[in-house]
């Protein structure tokens, strides 16, 4: 178990808090502040305990170059509104001007660095840049689970130079996801959606050894249909992964969970809004059509598995969620999961939006803030940003 901010004295100390405020932006305005709000418990606790807080985050992919369209200024302004206190946005990430501003902070005050990915040393985890970051603080807190799979300067490098502990969000992610993998209430049901099996094969293999039931939806299911010898029309199929899918199907049940595929699907001729749709059996996909969503009977079966489950973990939508006409299956399952008494852990992104739109977000045990980090954790990988934090027993 990792040490958290509850295990260290922060009063009067400069505390660099790595957060993940990589929020969607449009014309310089924040579209969704969910990730900012997720960090508030940690930041409020640090303020109440008299820490001098330096917030660090990335925004977008500036690739080590200054890009004023990706400034953290709107993030600092929004954080100040949510905290109810001014948050000074600093003009750079490191350097004399930043050091002077940080050293002026009083107990409970908050400042935010510029976009850490403006610095080429960030993604390179450059030791010289790590040392400059380290000079800003007395203590390091990682509350950015969404970037914990990256061995960057502000997510991993700095943790080797300062006392390094988890924030509340990071601790909650590790507890929720770790509970799924290590000691779940059973039956354990996993639902994996998305387009490509190639991006989730390690997750499938790791979960199959732990779950009782593994539902595979989205276009991913079509590669499995092909492995069963069925035609899938114009649906996306990763031909080079058909043999792998076949082996997974053949190996299920040998001390492993059972793979379930959609028994009916929604098909259309073009994956665009307004295109007419039809529900067909998975064995009867027309040659000129493609799969865009799970069918109603499939959703009912998934709902029944959710109802009787002890734990449900769900990552990836069941259809082309960004198109309203093909989002119904994902929403039906979201509603079913909200009505279930199971411990529920859901990946973020499109699924978080689906939970909101279904009005059940508050009924889910944990909605992860990670994308790639969540997937890598479910693969069983050790995340660099987590591994670098101190263990609770070490303090």
C-alpha positions in Angstrom: 0.0 0.0 0.0 1.3 3.4 -1.0 1.8 6.2 1.5 -0.5 9.1 1.1 -0.7 12.8 2.2 -2.1 11.5 5.5 1.2 9.9 6.3 3.4 13.1 6.1 3.6 16.5 7.7 3.0 19.1 5.1 2.6 22.3 7.3 4.8 25.1 6.0 6.3 22.9 3.3 6.4 23.5 -0.4 4.4 20.6 -1.9 4.6 19.9 -5.6 1.3 18.2 -6.6 1.3 16.5 -10.0 -2.3 16.5 -11.2 -3.9 15.5 -14.5 -5.7 18.5 -15.7 -5.5 17.5 -19.4 -9.1 18.5 -19.9 -10.9 19.0 -23.2 -10.7 22.6 -24.4 -12.5 24.6 -27.1 -11.3 28.1 -28.2 -9.4 28.5 -24.9 -12.3 27.5 -22.7 -12.7 24.3 -20.6 -15.4 22.0 -22.0 -15.4 19.5 -19.1 -13.7 20.2 -15.7 -14.2 16.7 -14.3 -10.5 16.0 -13.9 -10.0 19.3 -12.1 -12.8 18.5 -9.7 -11.4 15.0 -9.1 -8.2 16.6 -7.5 -10.1 18.9 -5.2 -10.1 16.6 -2.1 -6.3 16.4 -2.1 -5.7 20.1 -2.7 -8.3 21.1 -0.1 -6.7 18.8 2.5 -3.2 20.2 1.8 -4.5 23.8 2.1 -6.2 23.0 5.4 -2.9 21.6 6.7 -0.9 24.6 5.8 1.0 23.3 2.8 2.4 25.7 0.2 1.0 24.1 -3.0 2.6 24.1 -6.4 0.3 22.4 -8.9 1.9 20.8 -12.0 0.0 19.4 -15.0 0.3 18.9 -18.7 -2.2 20.0 -21.3 -2.3 18.6 -24.8 0.7 17.5 -26.7 3.0 20.5 -27.3 6.0 18.1 -27.7 8.5 20.1 -25.7 7.7 23.4 -27.3 6.0 26.6 -26.0 2.5 26.6 -27.4 0.3 29.4 -26.0 -2.8 27.7 -27.2 -2.0 25.1 -24.5 -1.3 27.4 -21.6 -2.4 26.4 -18.1 -3.9 29.9 -17.4 -7.5 28.7 -17.9 -6.8 25.7 -15.6 -5.5 28.0 -12.9 -8.5 30.3 -13.1 -11.0 27.4 -12.9 -9.1 25.8 -10.0 -9.2 29.1 -8.2 -13.0 29.2 -8.6 -13.4 25.7 -7.4 -11.1 26.1 -4.4 -12.5 29.6 -3.5 -9.0 31.1 -3.4 -6.7 32.8 -6.0 -4.4 30.4 -7.8 -1.4 32.2 -9.3 -0.5 31.0 -12.7 3.3 31.1 -13.0 5.0 32.2 -16.3 7.1 29.1 -16.8 7.7 25.6 -15.4 11.2 26.1 -13.9 13.7 28.9 -13.6 14.6 31.8 -11.2 11.3 33.6 -11.7 9.3 30.5 -10.8 11.6 29.7 -7.9 11.1 33.2 -6.5 7.3 33.0 -6.9 7.2 29.6 -5.2 9.3 30.8 -2.3 6.9 33.7 -1.7 4.0 31.4 -1.1 2.4 31.5 2.3 0.9 28.5 4.1 -2.3 27.4 2.3 -1.6 29.4 -0.9 -1.6 27.8 -4.3 0.3 28.4 -7.5 0.2 26.5 -10.8 3.2 26.0 -13.1 3.0 26.4 -16.9 2.4 23.3 -19.0 5.1 20.9 -18.0 5.2 19.4 -21.5 6.4 22.8 -22.9 9.7 21.5 -21.5 11.6 19.0 -23.6 13.0 17.4 -20.5 9.6 16.4 -19.2 8.7 13.5 -21.6 12.4 12.6 -21.8 12.6 12.4 -18.0 15.8 14.4 -18.3 17.8 14.4 -15.1 18.8 18.1 -15.4 15.1 19.1 -15.7 14.2 16.7 -12.9 16.7 18.6 -10.6 15.2 21.9 -11.5 11.7 20.6 -10.6 13.0 19.2 -7.4 14.4 22.5 -6.4 10.9 24.0 -6.3 9.6 21.7 -3.5 10.2 19.9 -0.2 7.7 17.1 -0.8 6.1 15.5 -3.9 2.5 14.3 -4.2 1.3 12.4 -7.2 -2.5 12.7 -7.7 -2.3 12.1 -11.5 -3.3 8.5 -12.0 -4.1 9.3 -15.7 -0.4 9.9 -16.4 1.0 7.3 -14.0 1.9 4.9 -16.9 4.3 7.5 -18.2 7.9 7.6 -16.8 8.2 11.4 -17.2 10.1 13.9 -15.1 7.0 15.2 -13.2 5.4 11.8 -12.8 8.3 9.5 -12.0 11.7 11.2 -12.1 11.1 13.7 -9.3 9.7 11.0 -7.0 13.3 9.6 -6.7 14.6 13.0 -5.2 11.9 13.9 -2.7 9.6 12.2 -0.2 6.9 11.0 -2.6 3.4 10.1 -1.6 0.0 9.6 -3.3 -2.9 12.0 -3.2 -6.4 10.9 -2.4 -7.4 10.4 -6.1 -4.4 8.3 -6.8 -5.0 6.2 -3.6 -8.7 5.8 -4.6 -7.8 4.6 -8.1 -5.3 2.1 -6.7 -7.7 0.8 -4.2 -10.6 0.4 -6.6 -8.6 -1.2 -9.5 -6.5 -3.3 -7.1 -9.7 -4.6 -5.5 -10.9 -5.8 -8.9 -7.6 -7.7 -9.6 -6.7 -8.9 -6.1 -9.8 -9.5 -3.9 -13.1 -9.0 -5.7 -16.5 -9.8 -4.5 -17.7 -12.6 -6.8 -19.0 -13.3 -9.3 -16.6 -10.9 -11.1 -17.9 -9.7 -14.4 -15.7 -7.7 -16.9 -17.1 -5.8 -19.9 -14.6 -4.7 -22.5 -15.6 -2.6 -25.5 -13.8 -0.6 -28.1 -12.7 -1.0 -31.7 -9.5 -3.0 -31.7 -8.5 -6.2 -29.9 -4.8 -5.3 -30.6 -5.0 -2.5 -28.0 -6.6 -4.6 -25.4 -5.3 -8.1 -25.9 -3.1 -7.9 -22.7 -6.2 -6.8 -20.7 -8.3 -9.7 -22.1 -5.6 -12.2 -21.2 -5.0 -10.8 -17.7 -8.7 -10.5 -16.9 -9.7 -13.9 -18.3 -7.5 -15.5 -15.7 -9.3 -13.6 -12.9 -13.0 -13.1 -13.9 -16.0 -15.4 -14.0 -17.5 -13.8 -17.1 -15.8 -11.6 -19.7 -18.1 -9.7 -22.2 -16.4 -8.5 -25.3 -18.3 -5.8 -27.3 -17.7 -3.0 -29.7 -16.0 -3.7 -33.0 -13.6 -5.9 -31.1 -16.3 -8.6 -31.0 -16.1 -8.9 -34.8 -12.6 -10.3 -34.7 -13.9 -13.0 -32.4 -16.9 -13.6 -34.8 -14.4 -14.1 -37.6 -12.5 -16.5 -35.4 -15.7 -18.5 -35.1 -15.9 -18.7 -38.8 -18.7 -16.2 -39.3 -18.8 -13.3 -41.8 -19.1 -9.8 -40.4 -19.9 -7.8 -43.5 -18.0 -4.5 -43.7 -17.3 -4.4 -40.0 -13.8 -3.7 -38.7 -11.8 -6.9 -38.3 -8.1 -7.2 -37.3 -7.2 -10.1 -39.5 -3.8 -10.6 -37.9 -5.5 -11.1 -34.5 -8.1 -13.6 -35.6 -5.9 -16.6 -34.6 -5.3 -15.0 -31.2 -9.0 -14.6 -30.7 -9.5 -18.2 -31.7 -6.9 -19.4 -29.1 -8.6 -17.3 -26.4 -12.0 -18.8 -27.2 -10.5 -22.3 -27.2 -8.8 -21.8 -23.9 -11.7 -20.3 -21.9 -13.1 -22.4 -19.1 -9.7 -24.1 -18.3 -9.6 -22.5 -14.9 -10.5 -19.2 -16.6 -13.5 -17.1 -17.1 -16.1 -17.5 -19.8 -16.0 -15.2 -22.8 -19.4 -13.9 -24.0 -20.0 -12.1 -27.3 -23.0 -10.1 -28.3 -25.8 -12.4 -29.6 -27.5 -9.6 -31.6 -26.0 -6.4 -33.0 -27.1 -3.1 -34.6 -25.9 -2.8 -38.2 -26.0 0.0 -40.7 -24.6 0.7 -44.2 -22.7 3.8 -43.2 -21.4 4.8 -39.7 -22.8 8.3 -39.8 -25.7 10.0 -37.9 -29.1 9.4 -39.4 -28.1 6.2 -41.3 -30.9 3.6 -41.0 -30.1 0.8 -38.6 -31.3 -2.8 -38.2 -31.0 -5.3 -35.3 -29.8 -8.7 -36.5 -28.4 -11.9 -35.0 -24.6 -12.1 -34.8 -24.7 -15.0 -37.3 -26.7 -12.9 -39.9 -24.7 -9.8 -40.4 -25.4 -8.6 -44.0 -22.4 -8.5 -46.3 -23.0 -4.8 -47.1 -23.5 -3.7 -43.5 -21.3 -3.1 -40.5 -21.7 -3.5 -36.7 -22.1 -0.2 -34.9 -23.7 -1.2 -31.5 -24.8 -4.0 -29.3 -28.3 -5.2 -29.7 -31.1 -5.1 -27.1 -31.1 -8.8 -26.3 -27.3 -8.6 -25.6 -27.8 -5.6 -23.4 -30.5 -7.5 -21.4 -28.1 -10.4 -20.9 -25.3 -8.1 -19.8 -27.8 -6.4 -17.5 -28.7 -9.7 -15.9 -25.0 -10.5 -15.3 -24.6 -7.1 -13.7 -27.6 -7.7 -11.5 -26.2 -11.0 -10.1 -22.5 -9.9 -10.0 -20.5 -9.1 -6.9 -18.1 -6.9 -8.9 -18.2 -5.4 -12.4 -15.4 -3.7 -14.2 -16.2 -2.0 -17.5 -13.8 -0.4 -20.0 -14.8 0.8 -23.4 -18.1 1.6 -25.1 -20.2 -1.1 -26.8 -20.8 0.9 -30.0 -19.7 4.0 -31.8 -20.6 6.1 -28.8 -19.8 9.5 -30.3 -22.7 9.1 -32.7 -26.0 9.3 -30.8 -27.8 6.7 -32.9 -25.1 4.1 -32.0 -24.8 4.9 -28.3 -28.0 3.2 -27.1 -26.4 -0.1 -26.1 -23.8 1.6 -24.0 -26.4 3.7 -22.2 -28.6 0.6 -21.5 -25.8 -1.1 -19.9 -24.9 2.0 -17.9 -28.4 2.1 -16.6 -28.3 -1.6 -15.6 -25.0 -1.1 -13.8 -26.4 1.8 -11.9 -29.2 -0.3 -10.7 -26.9 -3.2 -9.6 -25.7 -3.7 -6.1 -22.4 -4.9 -7.4 -19.1 -3.1 -6.7 -18.6 -1.2 -10.0 -15.4 0.1 -11.5 -15.7 1.9 -14.8 -13.1 3.4 -17.1 -13.5 7.1 -17.9 -13.8 9.0 -21.1 -16.9 8.1 -23.1 -18.2 5.8 -20.4 -18.1 8.6 -17.8 -20.2 10.7 -20.2 -22.6 7.7 -20.7 -23.0 7.4 -16.9 -23.8 11.1 -16.6 -26.3 11.0 -19.4 -28.0 7.9 -17.9 -28.2 9.7 -14.6 -26.3 6.9 -12.7 -22.8 8.3 -12.2 -23.5 8.7 -8.5 -24.4 5.1 -8.2 -21.1 3.7 -9.6 -18.5 2.7 -6.9 -15.6 4.2 -8.9 -15.2 6.0 -12.2 -11.6 5.9 -13.2 -9.8 9.1 -14.4 -7.3 7.1 -16.3 -7.3 6.1 -19.9 -4.1 4.3 -20.9 -3.1 4.1 -17.2 -6.3 2.2 -16.4 -5.7 -0.3 -19.3 -2.1 -0.9 -18.3 -3.1 -1.5 -14.6 -5.8 -4.0 -15.8 -3.1 -5.6 -17.9 -1.2 -6.3 -14.6 1.6 -3.9 -15.5 3.4 -1.9 -12.8 3.0 1.8 -13.5 6.2 3.9 -13.3 4.4 6.8 -11.5 3.0 4.4 -8.9 6.1 2.3 -8.4 8.1 5.4 -7.6 5.9 6.4 -4.6 6.8 5.4 -1.1 5.2 2.4 0.6 3.1 3.2 3.7 5.3 1.0 5.9 8.4 2.9 4.9 7.3 6.1 6.7 
